[in-house]
Amino acid sequence: MHQGHTEKELTDILERLTQMGFTGHVSQGVE
């Protein structure tokens, strides 16, 4: 799964989801 998705990019995505208040949904949705 190393297709150019660096930790920095993944972290940026997580930060955006956090700002949108999506962390709760992600935690429960992706078990």
Residue pairs with C-beta under 8 A, 6 or more apart in sequence:
17 23
17 26
